[in-house]
Amino acid sequence: MVLSCLLDEINGPTASLENARDFLFQKNLLKSSMSCPGCNAAMSLVPCSSSKSPDGLIWRCSPCKKYKNIRTDSVLSGQKIALKTFIQLLFCLSIKGLTGIAVSQMTGLSENTVSDWKIYLHTRLSDWLLANPSPLGPLPLLMSAEAA
């Protein structure tokens, strides 16, 4: 009962491919802009066939006609998981105490896939934190507490 109520919270972002894509752009999990690697011009998001990208959009450079997948340079780069399923997976993994079996049942992914994603996301987050160190907590507050 509680899990079904929690899953209702992600119905909006996962109601359609467009909603899932928009949600991932808004949360900066997909890049909101892209420069062409060939000519450095700004690329535009354009609709495409599912044979080119199952996500329905690609980044396209008008001057040199090159294109890139919208997953380029993101946590989803090179991954085949559907955008809607990825959002469901992230939501489920954020629920403390939810087992891999439960996540598997809720997302339709195998237990092995859920485990692989947990490891992959942990590794990506660790790499990001090492590359972007920041103090824990507001530094002025910590310093004033030590002075007191």
Contacts in CASP RR format, 6 or more apart in sequence:
PFRMAT RR
TARGET T0000
AUTHOR 0000-0000-0000
METHOD contacts of the structure
MODEL  1
MVLSCLLDEINGPTASLENARDFLFQKNLLKSSMSCPGCNAAMSLVPCSS
SKSPDGLIWRCSPCKKYKNIRTDSVLSGQKIALKTFIQLLFCLSIKGLTG
IAVSQMTGLSENTVSDWKIYLHTRLSDWLLANPSPLGPLPLLMSAEAA
3 95 0 8 1.000
3 98 0 8 1.000
3 102 0 8 1.000
3 106 0 8 1.000
6 91 0 8 1.000
6 95 0 8 1.000
7 88 0 8 1.000
7 91 0 8 1.000
7 106 0 8 1.000
9 91 0 8 1.000
10 87 0 8 1.000
10 88 0 8 1.000
10 91 0 8 1.000
12 19 0 8 1.000
12 23 0 8 1.000
13 19 0 8 1.000
13 20 0 8 1.000
13 22 0 8 1.000
13 23 0 8 1.000
13 84 0 8 1.000
13 87 0 8 1.000
14 20 0 8 1.000
14 84 0 8 1.000
14 87 0 8 1.000
14 88 0 8 1.000
16 84 0 8 1.000
17 55 0 8 1.000
17 56 0 8 1.000
17 83 0 8 1.000
17 84 0 8 1.000
20 82 0 8 1.000
20 83 0 8 1.000
20 84 0 8 1.000
20 86 0 8 1.000
20 87 0 8 1.000
21 30 0 8 1.000
21 55 0 8 1.000
21 56 0 8 1.000
21 57 0 8 1.000
21 70 0 8 1.000
21 83 0 8 1.000
23 87 0 8 1.000
24 30 0 8 1.000
24 76 0 8 1.000
24 83 0 8 1.000
24 86 0 8 1.000
24 87 0 8 1.000
25 32 0 8 1.000
29 74 0 8 1.000
29 75 0 8 1.000
29 76 0 8 1.000
30 70 0 8 1.000
30 71 0 8 1.000
30 74 0 8 1.000
30 76 0 8 1.000
31 70 0 8 1.000
31 72 0 8 1.000
31 73 0 8 1.000
31 74 0 8 1.000
33 42 0 8 1.000
33 43 0 8 1.000
34 42 0 8 1.000
34 43 0 8 1.000
34 59 0 8 1.000
34 68 0 8 1.000
34 72 0 8 1.000
34 73 0 8 1.000
35 41 0 8 1.000
35 42 0 8 1.000
35 43 0 8 1.000
36 42 0 8 1.000
36 43 0 8 1.000
36 61 0 8 1.000
36 63 0 8 1.000
36 64 0 8 1.000
36 66 0 8 1.000
37 66 0 8 1.000
37 68 0 8 1.000
38 61 0 8 1.000
38 64 0 8 1.000
38 66 0 8 1.000
39 61 0 8 1.000
39 63 0 8 1.000
39 64 0 8 1.000
41 61 0 8 1.000
41 62 0 8 1.000
41 63 0 8 1.000
41 64 0 8 1.000
43 59 0 8 1.000
43 60 0 8 1.000
43 61 0 8 1.000
43 67 0 8 1.000
43 68 0 8 1.000
44 59 0 8 1.000
44 60 0 8 1.000
44 61 0 8 1.000
44 62 0 8 1.000
45 57 0 8 1.000
45 58 0 8 1.000
45 59 0 8 1.000
45 60 0 8 1.000
45 70 0 8 1.000
46 57 0 8 1.000
46 58 0 8 1.000
46 59 0 8 1.000
46 60 0 8 1.000
47 56 0 8 1.000
47 57 0 8 1.000
48 56 0 8 1.000
48 57 0 8 1.000
48 58 0 8 1.000
48 67 0 8 1.000
49 56 0 8 1.000
50 56 0 8 1.000
52 58 0 8 1.000
52 67 0 8 1.000
53 69 0 8 1.000
53 70 0 8 1.000
54 82 0 8 1.000
55 69 0 8 1.000
55 70 0 8 1.000
55 71 0 8 1.000
55 83 0 8 1.000
57 70 0 8 1.000
58 67 0 8 1.000
58 68 0 8 1.000
58 69 0 8 1.000
58 70 0 8 1.000
59 67 0 8 1.000
59 68 0 8 1.000
59 69 0 8 1.000
59 70 0 8 1.000
59 72 0 8 1.000
60 66 0 8 1.000
60 67 0 8 1.000
61 67 0 8 1.000
69 77 0 8 1.000
69 78 0 8 1.000
71 77 0 8 1.000
71 78 0 8 1.000
71 79 0 8 1.000
75 121 0 8 1.000
75 124 0 8 1.000
76 83 0 8 1.000
76 86 0 8 1.000
79 86 0 8 1.000
81 89 0 8 1.000
81 109 0 8 1.000
81 117 0 8 1.000
85 107 0 8 1.000
85 108 0 8 1.000
85 109 0 8 1.000
88 106 0 8 1.000
88 107 0 8 1.000
89 103 0 8 1.000
89 107 0 8 1.000
89 109 0 8 1.000
89 114 0 8 1.000
89 117 0 8 1.000
90 121 0 8 1.000
92 98 0 8 1.000
92 102 0 8 1.000
92 103 0 8 1.000
92 106 0 8 1.000
92 107 0 8 1.000
93 103 0 8 1.000
93 117 0 8 1.000
93 118 0 8 1.000
93 121 0 8 1.000
100 111 0 8 1.000
100 114 0 8 1.000
100 115 0 8 1.000
101 111 0 8 1.000
103 109 0 8 1.000
103 114 0 8 1.000
104 110 0 8 1.000
104 111 0 8 1.000
104 113 0 8 1.000
104 114 0 8 1.000
107 114 0 8 1.000
109 117 0 8 1.000
135 142 0 8 1.000
END
